[in-house]
Amino acid sequence: LLLSLALTCSSLGVPMEETATKKSSLIRTAMEALSKGNYAEAILCSKHALKQDRRSYDALIILGKALFFSKQLDQAEIPYKRAAELNPDDVRAWRVIKKKK
C-alpha cells in the first residue's frame, strides 16, 4: 500500500519548470484522497507538495486535516499553526487551533 502511495505522489524526476504544476497536482491528489477518507495518501501527497514549497498554505491545511481525521491530533496542530502564521487573515487554520484550546 505504501509503495502504491509513493508512486501516486512521487516527485522524483520532475524538471524544475514543472515544479509548480507538480505541486498543484499533488495538492489536487491530496484533496481527492482526503475527500475519499484516504488519509494516508492525503498525508503523503501534502508532504510531497510541501517538499516542493514549504510555504504552501493549501498543502498545510490538507495535511492538518488528514492528520486530524487520522486521529494524530498533536501532529495535526503543527501544520495548522504554520498555515496560520503564513496567512493570518484566513480563518481555516485558526478555527481548528481555537477549538483545540
N, C-alpha and C positions, 0 to 999 in steps of 0.2 A: 504493500500500500504506500509506504513512504517513498519507494522508488518511483512509483507512478506519479505521486505528487511532485516529486523533484523534477521529473520530466515535464510535467504540465507547467511548472513555474520556473523552470531553469532559465537563468540569464546568461549562461555560458555561450561564448561565441557570438555575442551581439556587437556589431560595429558601433563605434561611438556615435555616429549620426543617427542610429536607430534607438538610442537610449531613451529619449523622451517617448517615442512610440511604444517601446517595450515596457516602460514604466506604466503607461496608460493601459496597456494590455494586461499587465499584471494586476493593476488595481481593478479593472473590469472583471477579471477572473476571480479575484478575491471577493468582490461584491457578489458575484453569482454564487460562489461557494458558500458565502455567509447566508445568503437568502435561502439556500437549499439545506442549511443546517450542517454543512460540511466544514466544521470549524478548523480542523487540522489543515485543510487546504487553504482556507482563508488566512490562517496564521502564516503559513509558509509563503504564500504569494505576496502578502503585505510586507513580510520581512524582506523578500527579494526586491520589492519595489523600493523599500527604504534603503537597501544597499546601493541602489542607483541614485536615490535622492533622499537623504536622511531627514530632510525638511518637508517631506510630502505630507501635508495635512490630512488628505483623504486616506492615505495608507496608514497613518497613525490612528485615525478614527476606526477604520476597519479592523486593525489589529486589536485595539482596545475592546471593540465589540466581540470579536471572535474569542479573545481570552476570557472575557466576562461570561459569555454563554457556555464556554467550556469549563466553567467553574474555577478558573485561575484568577480569582478576584484581586489578589495582591499584585500580580503581574499586570493585570488589565489597567490598573491605575497609572502605571508608568507611561504608556503611550498617550493616555488621555491628558496627563499633565503636560507632556511635551507639546501636544496639539494645542492646548490652552495657552501655552507660552508663545507659540508661533502665531496664533490668531486669537487674541483675547476677546475680540468682538463677536466671534461665532459661538453660539451657546451650546452646540452639540457636546463638546468636551466638558464644559462647566456643569451641565446638568448632571452628568454622571459623578463628577467629583463632589458636588454639593450633596447628592443623595447618599454618598458613601459616608459622609461625616456625621 
